[in-house]
Amino acid sequence: MVRIGRIKTKIMKATLYLEIVLAIFITVGIIIGMVDLVKYLGLIYSTNPIDTYEVFQKFLGHTLMLVVGVELVAMLIMHTPGSVLEVLLYAIARTMLIYSKSTTDFLIGIAAIAAIFAIRRFLFVCRISKSEDINIFSADTSVHEINRAVGVNIPESIGNTIGGVIFHISKEACRRVEEGVSFHVADARIKVVKVFGDIIERVAVEEFNDEQ
C-alpha cells in the first residue's frame, strides 16, 4: 500500500510538471502570435477602406484568441475554479464578437455570459464543508475566494492559492506540512486537514485574533 501511495504521488507530481511544460509551450505560442498582430496592423493600414472591416474582424479574433491562451496558462498554473470560468468567459466573448451573424446568436452569447456570472455568484462554492465556525477548502482554492468567504485578510502576495500560502509559510518557518498542523497568517488560522503524500488536499480556515 505504501508503494502504491508513492506511485500515485509521483504520478500527481508528473502531471503537475506536464501542465507547466504545456503552459510554457502555450506562452511561447502566444508570444509568437503577437508578432502577427503587428502584421495585421500593417494590413489594416494598407487595405482598401471597403475591405477593412473583414481584416479588422480577423485582427480582433486573433487578439481574443491570444487572450484565451493567456487565461488558459493561468488555469494550468493556478488550478482554481475561477480560472476555468475566466477561460470560458473569454472564449464565449470571442465567439460572440467574431462569429455571431444574427441577433439570435448574439442573444445566445449574452445568455451564456450571464449564466457564467450566475454560476460565479450563486453556485461557485469553493467551500467543501463547514463545521461550527471552521470552513474547509480545497488546497487549490484561491486566496481571494477564501478571504471573501471567511471574511479574513490573508495576503495574496504570499501565494495565489491557500496551498501555496501554506507551502510558503512552512518553508520560511522550517515546519513540516502534515495533517493537524496549524499556521497563523494575518487574521486567519489555517489548519492542514488532509495530505496525500507530499500534496496538500484540504485545509481549514477560521478567523483568528490575539485573544484566542
Buried (B, 14 or more C-beta within 10 A) or exposed (E): EEEEEEEEBEEBEEEBEEBEEEBEEBBEEBEEBEEBEEEBEEBBEEBEEEEBEEBBEBBBBBBBBBBBBBBBBBBBBBBBBBBBBBBBBBBBBBBBBBEBEEEEEEEBBEEBBEEBEEEBEEEBEBBBEEEEEBBBBBBBBBBBBBBEBBEBEBEBEBBBBBBBBBBBBBEEEEEEBEEEBEBEBEBBBBBBBBBEBEBBBBBBBBBBEEEE
